[in-house]
Amino acid sequence: MDVKLVLLLALVAIVTARPQDDNTPAKYEFQWAVEDEESANDFGHNESRDGDLTEGSYYVLLPDGRRLEVTYTVNGEGGFEPVVLIDGVPLKK
């Protein structure tokens, strides 16, 4: 998919998003990806939120050809909890 088209779609989503009432729990989903063989770009992101629970992942093709992927959750005050993988193998702390 053309990078310009992805950016345009993201801008349209931002412009058309309605502000939410402060009493309404946040709820949304999004997903986007870029894969361009000519430039060797391959990356993307998806996320969903329902109230205090947010789940998502993002990935990028590293310069050495490996794929880095981060899957995460955020649950209320629990904070950001990531799981980092490189080519499907967990990154050691």
Buried (B, 14 or more C-beta within 10 A) or exposed (E): EEEEEBEEEEEEEEEEEEEEEEEEEEEEEEEBEBEEEEEEEBBBBBBEBEEEBBBBBBBBBEEEEEBBBBBBBBEEEEEEEEEBBEEEEEEEE
